[in-house]
Amino acid sequence: MAKSRFKKITGWLHLWIGLATGLVVFIVSITGCIYVFDEEIFNQLHSKMVYVQKTGPARPLSELLTHAKKAVAEGKVLNNVKISSDDKSYVFSGFKVNEKKKFNLWYFSQFEYQDQVYVNQYTGEVLGVIDIRYESFNIVEQLHRQLLLIKPIGSPLVGCCILLYLIMLITGFILWLPKNFKQFKKSIAVKWNARWKRVNYDLHNSLGFYVLPIAIIIAVTGLVWSFNWWENGIYRILGDKGKSGFSRNLPQINASDTTLNKIDLIHYRLLKKLKGDWTEIGLGIPDENNKVSMSFVQIESNSDAWRGVSYYFYDGRTGDFIDGLPHEQKTLGMKWRNSNLELHTGRLYGLGTQLLAFLGSLISASLPLSGFLIWWGKRNKKPIRAKSV
């Protein structure tokens, strides 16, 4: 009796959570399919802007920065440059957050600008400028993360729906559990020659079973961007006390040169430190508001299974090295956090896991649809008429 009641409550939760969150789960899952391969598709669609041919040594960053600044409106600040070790152009980027009084419900109202400038590092030619707010793949990402709403509203809304989706996955698994091996074989098969209602029912059950571990990983890693308590909880599970911040105090200097034009010196010293062991550098451009240049470095030959990311800090006034945090010295929690996006999209271990993430997202998008059709079919089930004698 208690077992029957438990199943009944589980079924009720599964149904109404599915109906309440189905639309959001569908949107997040479909956009997730695209997001898995956004970088590859973007690079191919914008190949003339992204890829360059080497025609000599790369020009100094300060010179390239000057060209990039001329390509954007006066007064806009470029505060970062992404440098790849392969045949990709340098990408200078900058953004400015709007005053809160200018916010409305939509994502676009949060920023005054979000510019990316693509520059050929060998010729200094500006290859293209994108306001990333309205770029199609960014719109897909913001739909995925916060339904194109402002972050304080959209991110928790998506997070709550994905939390409920986790509960729905668990309740669905409980409802699916077969009594024996014979039933197990039936429960993961689809009777293709049956009526469409039965095919839909079998697909909902079998696909839900196959996608369960992938969907749980995607959901658990995705919730990190919605809730600080979730992120800190994973840190603690991995042995860290919580999210670590970077605090770098600048030394006092007597030098009169504080023009903050040391980006070339910082770049040179960073490359010398790395000795060719890197695939991508994100270099902060120091200015009057932020005199520390923080370098985000993706390294190539890390010895573990995590994404290899190191951090280095330089004094923007002098170009002197202040501090560093190489990948090997990071805690397990920090290594996970730097790899969380790649875990979420499957990119961490290459094309195979990307395809798994794509299929997992696609199946996750189908489950609310097939589940709704099961509910609708039962709700509108025609009564069986008794045959006349």
N, C-alpha and C positions, 0 to 999 in steps of 0.2 A: 504493500500500500504506500509506504513512504517512498519507495523507488519510483512508483508511478506518479506520485505527486511531484517529486523532484524533476522527473522528465517533463511534466506538464509546465512547471515553472520555467524550466530551461527553454522549452519551446516557445513559451510566451515572451521571454526576454529576447530570444533570437529573432522572433517575428517583429516585435515592435521597435527594437533597436535598428533592425534592418530597414524598416519603413521610415524611421525618423532620420537616419543618416545616409540612406541609399544614394540620394542625389549628390551629396558632398563626396562620398566615397567614390562614386562613378567619375566625377570631375577630377578629383585628385589622382585617381588611378590612370585615367586616360592621358592626362597631362604628364604623369610620371612615365608613361611609355615613350613619349617624345623626349622628355628630359634625359632619359638614359643615354640617348645618342645625340644630344643637342650640340656638343662641341664638334663632333665629326660632320654632322650635317651643315652646321654653320660654316665651317672651314671650307667645305666643298662649294657651297652656294656663294661664298665671298672669297673665292680662291685668289682672285687678282689683288685683293686687299690684304689677305692673310699671308700669302707665300711670296717670297722674293728670291732672286738669284744673286749669289755672291759675286760681286764685281771688284772686290778689293777689301781692305780693312774697314771695319765699322767706324763710323765717325763718332766723335765725342758726344756723350749724352747731353752735355750742355748745349751743343749746337743743335742736336735733334729736338731738344726741349724747346728751343727758340722757334723752330719751324712749327712744332706742334701747337705752341701758344698762339701763333699767328693764324692758325686754322680754326680757332674757336673765338667766340665773342670776347670783346675786351672786358676785363674784370673777372673772367672765369679763371679758376685756379686748377692746375693739374698737379696732383699730389702723389702720383704713383706711376711707375713704369714697369711693364712686364717684358722680360727679356728671355727669349728661348734659345737653347743651344743648337737648334736645328735651323731649317730654312724659313722660319716665320719672321714677319716684320715685328718691330718693337711697338708695343701698345701703351700709349700714355693715357692716363685716365684721371678724372676728377669729378667731384660731386659737391653739391651744396644742399643741405637740408633746409626746407622752408621753415619759417616761423609757425608755431602751432596754430596761431589764429588763421593761417591760410589753409589749414588742413580741412578736408571734407571727408566723406566716407571712402573715397577712392584712393588707390595706391599712388596714382600719378601726382596727387596733391602734396605728397610728402617731400618732394625734391624740387628745387629750383632748376637744377640741371644734373644730368648724369652722362658725361661725355666720354667717349673713347676715340682716340686719335691714332690711326695706324700710319707708321712712318717707316720708310725704307731706310734701314740703318747704314746702307752703303752709299746711297745717293742723297739722303736727306729729304727726298720727295714725300709729301703727305699723300698717302694712298686712299684715305677715306676718313670721314668723321661720322660717328654714330651717336645719336642721343639714345642711350641704352634703355631709357624708360619705355620707348615705343618700339623697340626692336622685338620682332615676333617671338624669338626664343625666350627673351626676358619676360614677355607677357605670359608665355606658357609657364615659366618658372614661378611667377607671382600668382598665377591662378592656382598652381600646385601648392604653393606655400600658404597663401592667404586669400584666395578667391578674388584677387585684384582689389581687396579692401585694404585700408590702412592697417599696419601691422598690429597695433593694440587691439583691434577688433578681429581682423581676419585670421591672424595666427592662432589665437586661443580657440576660435571657432573651429578651425580645421583640426587643431589638436584634440579638442573634446570629441569630435566625430571619429577621429582615428583611435582614441582611447576606447570609445564604444565599439568601434570595429574590431579591436582586439578581443573584447568581451564576446562579440558576435562570432568570431573565429573559434573561441573556446567552446561556447555553447553549441555551435554547429558541429564541432568535433564530438561533443558529448552525445548529441542527438544521432550522429552518424554511427557511433560505436556498434559494431555487429556483435551478436551473441557467440558466434563460432566462426571457424575458418571458412566454412561453406558460404555463410552469409557475407563474410569479408570479400570473397571473390566476386560475389554479385554486387556488392556495394561500391566497387571501384570500376565496374563495367557499365557500358551504355548499351541499352537494347535499341539498336538503330532501326529495327523494323517495326517498332511499336508506334503508337500514335504520338503526335508532337508533344503532348502534355507529359507523357512518360519519358520521352527523350529529354525534354527540358529538365524534368525532375532528376533523371540519372546524371545529366551533365552538371547540375548544381551540386549534387553529392560527390561525384567522382572528381571533378575539377577542384572543388573545395578541399578534398583530401590531399590531392597532389600539390596544391599551391600552399598549403598550411605553413610549412617551415619557412618558405621564401617570404610569404606575406607577413609573418611575424617579425622576421629580420627587418624588412622594409619599414614596417610600422614602428618598431622599437627605435630604429635609427632616425626615422623621420620626426618622432616626437621631441627629439633634442632641440629642434628649432622653435617649438611651441611653448615649452615649459622649462624654466630654469631648475625647478625642483626635480624634474626627470633627468636633466643633464647632470646635475650634482649627484643624484642617486647612482647613476652609472659610474661617475668618478669614484664614489665611495665603494661601490662593489668591486672596482678594479684596484682598490687600495689607496686612492688619493683622498685627501680631505675635502676637495671640491675644486671648482674651476680656479685655475691659477692666472693671475694677472701679471703684466710686465710693468715694473716700475724702474725707470732708469733716470738717475739724477746726474745732471751735467756738472762736470768739474768747473771751478772758477778759472777764467783765463784772463790774461792781461793783454793779449794780442789785439791790435786795433782792427784787424781784418775780421769783421763779422758779417760779411756780405752774403753769407749762406750760398756761396757758389762752389761748394766743394763736392758736387755730385760726381764729377769726373774722377777726383781723387778717391772717393769712397768706392766707386765702381772698380777702379783699378786695384785697390787694396783688397776688395772682396774677391775678385777673380784670382788674385795671387794666393789668397788664403784657401780657396776651393780647389785649386790645381786641376781644373777641368772636370772634377767630379760633381757635376750638376746637370740637370735638364731644364730647369726654369728658375728664374730669379724674379721676385717681386720687390722692387726697390722703392722705398719711400723717398719722396723729394722734399728735403727740408725747406721750411720757410719761416717767416717771422713768428707764426703761431706754433709751429712744431719744429724745434731745432734739432730733434733726434731723428736720424734716418734709420728706420727699422727694415732690415732685409729679410724677406721670406724666401728661403732657398729650398727648392725641391732637389734632392740628391738622387743619384742614379743607383749607386751600389750599396744600399743599406743591407745589413746582414739578417734582418728579420722580415716577417711577413707584413709589416705595416707600411703605410706610405711614408717615405723618407722625407721629412721636413726639418730644416734647421733654421734658427733665428740668430741674426747678428745685428748689433747696434753700434752706430757710428755717430760721432759728434758732427752735426751739420755745419758748425762754425769752423772747424779745423780739419775735419776728415779723419780724426783719430778714432781708433777702435775703443769702444767702451766695454762691451760685454757680449757674450754669445751663449747660445744654448743649442749645441749640436744634437742631431737626432738620437745618437747613441746614449746621451746623458738624460734624455727625457724619461719621465715616469711612464708606466704602462697606461695610466689614464690620459696623459698628454698625447701619447702615440695613438691611442684610440680616437681621441677628439680630432686630431689632425687627419685621421683616416675615415671619419664618420661619413662624410659625403660620398667618398668612393665606395664604402660599404653599402650605403643607401642605394646608389645607382648601379652597383655591381662592377664598377670600373676598376676596383682595386686589384683584381686578379685577371684582368684582360677581357677579351671578347666573349669567352664562354660564360663568365658570370654576368656580363652585361646582358647577354641574351636571356639568361635566367631571370634577371631583374625585369627585363622587358616583358617576358611571358608571364611572370608573376603579377606585374601591374595590369596586363591585359586581362588575365583571368579574374583578378580582383575587381576589375571594372564590370565583368560579365555577371558576377555573383549577385549584386543587387538587382540586376535586370531579371535573371532567371528566378531569383527568390520572389520578386514581385509577381511574376507570371504564375508561380505556384500558388501564391496567396490569392491572386485574382481568380485563378481557375477554381479553387476550392470555394471562394466566396460566391461565385456565380455558377456553381455546379447545378445543372438541371436535375430535378428529381426524376428518378426512374419510374416510368409509368408501368403499371401492372398490365400484363397481356390479357386481352379479352378472351374468354373461353369460347 
